[in-house]
Amino acid sequence: MSAPGVVSARRQIDDAFRHRHPDDELYLRRALETGLTGTAPIVEQYERKISERYGINHVLAVSSGSAAVAVALEGIDWEVGDEIIVPPSCPICTVLPIMARGLKPVFCDVRPHNFGLDPEDLARVVSPRTRGIIEVPMWGYPSRADELWSIARALELSLILDLAHCHVTRLNGKWLAEFGDIACFSTHEGKFMSTGEGGFVMTNDATRDARMRAYTRFGNLDGKKVGLNYKLGGLQAAVGIARLDAIDWHLEVRARNRQYLLERINNPLVRELPIVEGGVINGYALLMQVVRGDGRRFVEHLDAHGVPSDVKKYDNQPLYNYPLLADRQRDCRNARELLRSLTTIPLHPQLSTEDLQHIVATVNAYVG
Ligand SMILES: *Cc1c(COP(=O)(O)O)cnc(C)c1O
């Protein structure tokens, strides 16, 4: 037992999980034999495997998570200058592709203690130029995308889910990805599943899929529509095929690590961020929230004792604070307070029992 304010062992916990799979070499060799371009059979095989896993008809592998957002925008109708509603609590990676297409991001507040958009605030920010909504649930915790999708449909707006953090996150017995018109993912090395760089987009709508697919291959080179090359290469797809099989193992180990921590953390100043009813997290990170006081003090305490936090690393704050988005300024209180109250705690499979014990001791020693 450690007394409050005291953490005995000095330890630095690694926040990066090095993804490896015994089948990586097997599929890489297959890619070398069958072709490495973005239209090689290995890429189709990767897309099919994701599609089977999620039970969603159309999957399009792309070169990054930000490419996935840019490509998803091609699946909805808009003109330059139109508006896309986003939460200010997401990473700037979601917003830059919107701006790059000449669309205007419009910030909408999130619900209290959740990264999902707040329906009441949404009603305030919708305008005649709104063309779409992007929901960005963070660190594997589901949002009320089910309710948001109903609202979006009533408003005749498309809903895109940026699930870069929410691979295999669940809601109401389904994948969170099923509660939107289009879902996009990142497979960057730092994400739940990694192909080094990469991403994918999925939809059940064949028309949206055809439009998005054309956009990733120069508009099918027919000279009638704009497009770029956003295809994922064969080597990344090969690694993706191998690593899709490791997802269940990730879920299991991360759930076990979370349970270990939650059973031993007994500091009344902090709690896990509430999980929406019917939701199941993926264990990408454990979100801990201070129940009073400034959460950044908690982040600093953890950092000083070798427990890394994404919130420390990225200094997450409402995006309208950034110079690029200063003209989109709009105070979103829930988002501001949420980001200020939180820290991420790693749950990745490389954590040892000593690491977990050190996290427990460090969290329990926090005195505010
Ligand atoms: C990481 C991330 C992206 C960008 O993904 P890349 O693969 O790095 O381009 C987009 N949106 C969110 C929410 C992310 O976390």
The ligand as an ORCA input file, in Angstrom:
! r2SCAN-3c Opt
* xyz 0 1
  C      -5.035      9.929    -36.166
  C      -6.316     10.553    -36.537
  C      -6.580     10.998    -37.839
  C      -5.525     10.991    -38.895
  O      -5.044      9.723    -39.188
  P      -3.656      9.574    -39.963
  O      -3.621      8.133    -40.295
  O      -2.589      9.989    -39.005
  O      -3.725     10.450    -41.161
  C      -7.833     11.495    -38.135
  N      -8.792     11.580    -37.198
  C      -8.578     11.183    -35.927
  C      -9.702     11.264    -34.927
  C      -7.339     10.677    -35.554
  O      -7.118     10.298    -34.290
*
